[in-house]
Amino acid sequence: MQTANKADENFRKLAAMFPNAVTETINENGEVVRAIDKDVLMQEIACTVVDGNEERYQFTWPDKKKSVLLANAPINKTLRPCREESVDFDTTENLYIEGDNLEVLKLLQETYLGKIKLIYIDPPYNTGSDAFVYSDDFAMTEEEFAHSSGVKNEVGERLFDIRVNNENNGRFHTDWLNMMYPRLRIARDLLSEDGVLIMSISDAEFHNLKKIADEIFGAANYLGDIIWNSTKSVTNTALISVSHTYNLVYFKNMNYFVENRQEFRLPDAGEGFENPDNDPRGPWKADPFQVGGWRPNQQYEIRNPNTGVIYRPNEGCSWKNDYKKFQELLADNRIVFGKTGDGGPQRKRFIWEAQERGKVAKTLWDDVETTTNGTQLVKKMFDGVAVFDNPKPVGLLERIIQLGGNRDAIILDFFSGSATTAHAAMKLNAEDGGKRKFIMVQVSEDTAEGSLARKAGYMSIPEIGKERIRRAGKKIKEDSPLTTQDLDTGFRVLKCDTSNMKEVYYNPAEYEASLFSRLEDNIKEDRTPEDLLFQVMLDLGVLLSGKIEETTIAGKKVFNVEDNYLIACFDSNVTEETITAIAKQKPYYFVMRDSSMANDSVATNFDQIFATYSPDTVRKVL
């Protein structure tokens, strides 16, 4: 019930590729351990290796090595379901996860490995006034952190607020980089091969974010930067009034999109399409028939039948098609000579073709909603109360989802804030019939004392995000009741918490008589069967949005996940009758508690029952 140790996984991969580089050494505790021989590995890869203080191009900062270790280190955590805060818990495929996003990403990294189509994040911009509460040393309290990091002076006065990464902090950029780096490391593994990462950021950390993303995703997978005109207002007191936000775009695999360009397109709304010749195929637009590059089989004369003028490609250019294809297009009324018939050759592109192909995105977006629109919408949704500062507008997120996702995409936002991403995904699904699913992750950050949100009764940012999704989903269905009957506007709420399992590791000297009775059951007393189910789903790689059916077999509660893929029973006094009935359903996985077996006879016959009725079922006992 522990997340994977990525360092151990990387060791196994290297050992499998280069078994001759595996050796043994003595660690700091005097124990013999397996290790990788760096010198042998350097010989095997047969390329120039930079070692020691030799100059090289690199981007580093204090504690970078620690942030790498942090990304790889396992944790003992789980996600606990919260039905009372969810909407359509049993049928929805959307998730809202409350907790520190580094912990949550680690919990998701096996189950959602390579399954996320689009990740969009709007992280703290580190402007000196924005807050980010992401303490990655989970054993330290705020006061312990303040003491160890020197944020208080010798008489105990606070030098700066650890919740705000302001410039009084000597680790201004370092803290932000150490917060972002491990999260992006794990996020990369979650992306599918056709996955896209889009990150909004301001000038404050633009260059640093690009450098760590280049390192993690590979500079070759950086597509570009979309400049969003985020505000129309002008700050008269500024030397230059900032009116834009950067949106860095990375692919998991650039080669995939080079070969499948049509999958990274925006919808073409059909502006500028006309039908002056009443073509029965519908409105069209004339595209140039000349392209750059000299191709010998695409060099020929074209005569305008209306004027008799002969055209040849310009120097260094060619016609778009060879002569045979040109004749076919001409016969099909696909070639025109300008709007008035006295120009050079052009090719008709019909509106339905444009809509199928989509259009190439530009790097300047000044035709979408601004932050002001986002603020006004949220204020309107919450009865005139501005419960969230500067939320992204739905229009921006709609366009990002259209560009980087598809109609079946799983979309992850692990700095979800007011949940604009979820709102946009539901709205797009209502408009185009898509089946997009969202995963929102938000740390349980308190709203500010005296803020409008606090006065309105919202004690934390997740409370605002969840309520926005509820209200947005209701409004979308009210606006289009006939076409949104099957629209998924629900979400399962999951909360990051300590493991469901008791701490059972004690030194011999710590054992005493009462301890043995307390350890008869290895599950914490406050945990429910559904808590255990979701931890098992994480452990076995079952999607957290999977369909869950609850049934009763021989008087015991049984969970059936994804039509017999996983069956689990955590009740006490489970008899052979229940186990036999489950085995006859032939699940892929079956899970139960060790303490659930009614007696020794059940434990003895457990494997034999499955060997008889479902020998291929993978059995797991907690």
N, C-alpha and C positions, 0 to 999 in steps of 0.2 A: 504493500500500500504506500510505496514511496515513489516519487517521480524518478524518471531515468537519470542516471549520472552520465551526462554527455561526455565527460572526459574518459570514462570507462569505455563508452561506445567508440570514441575516436581511437582509443588504444586498440580495441579489437579490430577495427578497420585497418589500421596500419599493420597490425600483426598478421592479418590475413593476406595483405598485399606483399609484405616484406617479412616473412617469418625469420629470415636470417638476421634481422635487426632486433629481434627479441632477445633480451638478456636478463640477468639478475643482478641486483645490487643490494646494498644495505641502506635502509632508510634511517631517519633521524632517531627512531626508537630502537635501532639495532636489529630490526627484523629484515629477513631476506624477502625482497619483493621483485616482481617482474618489472622490467623497464624497457625502454627503446634506446638502442645504441645510436646516438646521433651521428657518429662518424660513419657507421655502416649505412645508415639511411642516406647520408649525403652522397656516398658512392653510388647507391642504387638509383637516385634520381638524376644523376649525370648532368647536372647543370650548375651554373655558378651559384654558390651559396654564400650569403653574407653572414659573417660571424663576428662576435665581439663588438668592438668600437668602430669597426670599419664603416665608412660613410655610406649611407643609403637613403633613398627617398622613403620617408615614413611620417606618420602623423601620430603623435603621442601626447600624453598628459599625465599628471600624477594619478596613481592608482589605476592606470589602464589595465595592468595585468590582473589586478583584483577584480575589475569589472568583467574580464574574460572568465575568471574562475567563478564569479557569481552567476554568469549565464549558464555554466555547465553544472553547477552544484545541485544536488537533489534536495527536495523539501518533503516534509511529512505534513501534507495539507490535503484537504478535500473540498468538494463543492456540495453544499447542503441545499436541497430544494426548499422553496418557500411558497407553498400553494396560495396562501392568503393574499400575497402581493402580486400573484401572477394573473394573467388573463388567458382563458382557454387552455389551461395547463395540459390537459390530456390530449389535445389535438394540435396545438401550435408547433411549428418547427423553428420558431425564433427564440433567442436566448437573451436574457439580461443578467449579467453576472456582476455582482457587487464584491469588490475586493481589490487589493493591490494588483495592478496589471502584470507585474513580473511574476508573482505567484500564480496568477490565473493562466498566464501564457505557458508556464511550466506544466500546469495541470492539463492543458489542452494539447501539449506538443506531441503526444503519442496518438491520441484519438483523432486529432485533426491534422496530422502530418500530411502535407501535400494536398489538402482538401479545400483550402481557402482560395477563391478566385480573385477577390479584391480586398486589400487592406487599405483603409483610409484612416489617417490619424491627424489630429490637430493638437499637438502636444503643447505644453507651456512654452511660451516664446522666450522666456528668460530675459525679459525687458528690465528687470530690477524691481518690478512692482507686482509681477504675477506670482501666484503661490503654487508650489507643487510639493505635496506631502508624500514623498516616496522614499521612506527610510529603508535602505536595503540591508541594514544590519538589524534584523528583526528581534534580536535579543536585547536591544538597548531601548530604554525609555527616553523620552524627550529630554529630561533633565540629565540623564547619563550622557546622551549625545552632546548636550550643551557643555557639559564639563569636559568630556574627552576631546572635543573639537575646539575648545577655547573660545566659545561664543559668549562667555561671561568673563568679566574682569575679576581681579583678585578680591574685590569686595562683593562679588555676586551680582553685579549689575549686568543686564543683558546688553551685549554689544550689537547684536542684530538678531532678527527673528528668523529662526531656522525654517519657518514655513514660507518665507519669502527670500528668494535667492538674490538679494540686492548686492550692490557693488561694495558695500562695507565688508562683505564676506570675501576673504582672500582667495577662496576657491570658487569664485563666481562662475567661470566657464567649466571648471573641473567637475563640480557637483552636477551640473547639467549633463555633461558628457557621460559621467558615470551612471547617471539615471537612464539615459537614452540607449547607451551601447548594448547592455545585455538584453534589453527588450527587443531591439532590432535584430539581434543575433537569433533569438528564438522565433521572431516573426517570420524571418526568411524561410525557416523550415516548414512553417505552416502553409506557405504559398504553394499552389499547384504549379506545374510546369508552364502553364499558360497564365500564371498569376501576375497581378499588377499591384504595386505599392505606390500610393500617392500620399504625400505628406505636406501639409500646410505649415509655413514658417515665415517669420519676419526677418528683417535685416540682422537682428541681434545675434542669431545663431545659424543663419543661412549657410555660411561657409563651413562651419563645424559640422552641421548636419550632413551636408553633402560629402564631406571627407569621410565621416564614419560610415555613411551609406555606401560610398564607393568601395570602402574596405570590405564591408560585410557582403554586399550584393555583387561587387565587381564593377569597376568603372565601365566595362564594356556593356553592362546591362542598364546603364543610365540613359534614359531616353531624352530627357530635356526638362525644362522648367516652364510651367504655365504661369504667366503673370495674370493674376486676377485683380481687376479694378474694384477693390473691396469697399471703397468709400467715395462718395461724391463731395463730401464736405471738405472744407479747407481750414487748417489750423493756422490762424493769422500770426500767432506768436512763434511759429516755427520758422527756421531758416529755409527749410524745404518741407512742405506739407506732404507726409507720406500717404499715398492713396492706393497702395497695392499690397498684395500678399503673394508670396512665392508658393508654388505647388510643385514639389520635386516628384518626378515620375521615374520609377524603376521597374524593370521586368525581372521576373525570376529567371527567365531564359530568353535573351534577345533573339537568338536564332529561331525560336518558335515563331515570333511575330514577324521576322523577316520573311518567313515562308508562309505566314498566314496573316498578311496585312489587313485583310478584310475584317478580321476579328477585333481590330483596334480602330474603330470608326465611330463617329457621332451620327445620329439619325439625320437624314436629309429631309428637311421640311418641304422642300420643293419650291423655294423662292426663285423667281425669274423664269419659270417654265411657262411656255405659251404654246398655242397650236394655230399658227397663222395659216397653215395649209389644210386645216381640218383633217389631219392624219387620224385615222380610226384607232390608232394605238394610243392616242391621248397626247397631253401636253409634252413638249420636248424643249431641250436647250441645245444649242450648237456648241460642240467642243472642237478645239483645234484638231486638224488632221495631221499637222506636222509635229514631230517630236525631235528632241535633241539626240545627237549621235548619228554617225554615218553607218548605214547598213546597205550593202551592195544590192540586195534583192528588194529593197524598198526605195529605189531611185528610178523614177519614171515620170513621164509627162502626163499631166491631167489638163484636159481642155474643158473650159467652161462652156456648156452648150448654148448659153444665153448670149454670151459676148464674143466667144471664139478665142478668148485670151488663154494662152497656155501657161501653166504653172509648173515649176520644178521646186524641189525642196531647197531651202537656203543652204549655203555652204556649211558643212558640218552637221547637217540635219537630214532627216529622212521622213517619208510618209509613215503614218502609224501602222499600216498594213502593207503586205505585198500586193502586186497588181491583180492577182486572181481574187484575193479577198476584197479589194477595192471594187472590182466588177460586180461581185455579189452584193456588196453594200449599195452600189449605185442602182442595181436592179431592184433592190428592196426598199428604194426611196429613203435610204439612210444618209445619203450624201446631199448636202445643200451648199449653195454658193453665196453665203451671206444672207441677211434678211431681205435684201432687195434683188438677189439673184445675180449681182454683178461683181461678187467678191471671189476670194479664193475658196478652195474646198474645205468644208467642215463636216463633222459627223454628228448625227442626231443622237442625243441621249435622252431617253424617255423618263418621265418622272418615276415610274415604277421601277426602272432600272436603278435610278439614283437612290431610291428608298431601300432597295435590296442591298446595294453596295455601301450606302452610308457616305459620309464625307470626312475628309481628313481634318483633324483638330488643328487649331492654330495655337501659338504660344501666348497670344494676348486675348484674354477674355474680358471684354468691357461691355458685353451685351447680356450679362446675367445679373441677378439680384445682388445687392450689397449687404453689408453687415447691418445697415439701418433697416432693411427689409426683414432680416432675420430677427432683429430686436422687436420690431413692430408686430410680427407674427406671433412670437412667443407671448408678448404682452397681451395681445388679443385673445390668445388661447387660454391665458390664465386670468381672465376677467378684468383686464386692464392693469394688472400688476406686473411690473418688470422683474420677474423672479430670477433672471439669468442675464449676465452682462455679455454683450457682443456675441450672441450665438451665430453660427454660420447659417446663411439662408438656405432654404430648401432647394431653391433653383440651382445653386452651386453644386450641392450634393447630388441632385438629379443628374446634372451633366457629367459629373465625375463617375457616377455609377454607370451611366450610359456608355461612357468611354472605356472604362476599365473592367466592367463586368459584363454579364450576359443575363438572359432572362431566367436562368436557373442558378445564378451565382450565389455562393455563400459569402457574405460581406462581413468583415470584421473591423470594428472600430474600438481600440482599447484605450482611447482617451475620449470617451463618448460624450462627456459633458451633458448638454441638454438633450442629447439623443436626436439631433437633426438627421443623422445618417439613417436611423431607423424610420423616421418620418418620411424621408425621401424614398426609401426602398418600398414602403407600403404604397406611397402615392404613385410611383412608377408602375408597380404591379397592378394597381387599379386602372391605370391608363392604357397599358399594353398587354395585359393578361399574363404578365410574367409570374414566376414562382420563386423570386429572389427570397433568400432567408438571411436574417441578420443576427450577429452576435455583438452585443454591446457590453463593454467592460468599463466600469467606473469605480475608482477608489471611493471608500466611504468618507468623503470629505465634508465636514460640517459647513453649513452656510454661515456667513459672518454675523456676529452679534449685531442686532439693530438693523440688519438689512431688510429690504422689502420682502425677500423670500422668507426670512425668519418670521417676520411679522404676519405673513400669510400662512404660517404653519408648517413650512418646509424646513426641516432641521438639517437636511443634508442634500448634496447634489444628486445622489441616486434617487431620492424621493421626487425631485423635480423631473429627472429623466424618465422615470417610470410613469409618472402622471402625464407627462407630455405624450408618451406613446399611447396611453389609454385614450386621451382626448383626441389625438390625431386619428387614431383608428376609427373611433366613433364618428368623427366628422367626415372622414372619407366615405364611410358606408352611408351616412345620411345624405351626402351630396349625390351619390350614384347608387341608389338602392337596388336597381335592377341588374347592374353589372358587377356588383361586389358581394353577392351572396356567399360565394365560396372564398372570398379574399381572407387571407390569414392576417389578422390584425392583433393576434395574441402574442404572448411571450412567457416563457418559463423563467421565473426568477430563481437564481442560484446564488448562494453566498459563500465566499471563501472562508474556511474555518480550519481549526486544527483537525488532525486525523481522527477518525471514528474509533481508532484502536487505542487502548490504554498503553501507557508507557510501561513496558515490562522488563526493561533492562536495568538490573540492579547489581551492585557489587555484592559478593558473598557476605561481607560484614553488615550490609544493610538489611538482610533478611531477618525477620522476626515472626513470631507465631501468627499474628493477625494478618500478615501480608499474604499468606498462602490462600486464605479464604477470600481476600479481596481480589485475587488474581484468578479465581475459578472461571470468571467470565472476562474475556479479553476485549469486550466492547464497552465503551463508555456508557454510563447509565442514562445520559440524556439524549442518546441517539435513537432515532426511529428506524424501522425497517426500510423506509424510503431513503433515509440518509445512507444506509448501507448499500442500497441498490445503486445509487448514483456514484458512490465510490467504486463499486464493482464495474459499472459501465466505463468509468475512466480507466480503470485498471485493465480492462479487456478490450479497450478501443472501440466501444459502442458509442455512436453519436449521441450526445446529450439531448438531442431533439427527437430521439427515437420513440416510436409508438409504444406506450406502456399500457398493458391490460392487466387488471387485477382480478383474479378469480379465487375461488375457494375449492380446495381438494381435500377431502376427508377432514373437513373442519379447519384446515390450515390456509392462511393467506399466501397466495402464490403470485409472483409477478412474471408476466410473459412479455418480453421486450422484442419488438420487431418480428412478430409471428414465429415464435419458437427459436429465434437466434440465441436468445438468452432467457433462461428460466431461473428464478431465484426464490428461495423460501427461507425466511429468517425466524419463523415462529419456534416456540419451544415444544418439546415432546413430539417431534415429527416421527411418525411410524413408518413401517415398511409399506403400508397401504399408500401413503402419500408419495413416497419415493418411487414406488412401482408405477403409479399413475403418471408421474412426471416422466419417467424413463420411456414409457410407451409413446409419449409425444415426440420423442427423438430430437431434443434440442441440441443445438451446436455446443452451447455452454450450459452447465448447471452449477449453481452456487448455493451453498447453505452454510450455516454456522456449525462449528464443531460441537458447541454446547446444545444445539437444537435436537440432536439425535435422542430419541426417547430412552434408549437403553443400549447396552453393549451388543445386544443381538442386532440392532439396526446398524450399528457401526461395523459389525463384522460382515453383514450381508450387503452393505451399501454398494461396494464395487461389483459384487456378483450380480446384483439386480440390474445394474447398467450393462454389465457384460452380456446379460441375457437379452435385454430388450433394446438397448441402444449403445453398442460397444464403441461407437465413434464419438459419443458425447464427451467433451472435455469437462472434467469435474474439478471443482475448486471448493475447498473448505476453509472458511475463515477461522 
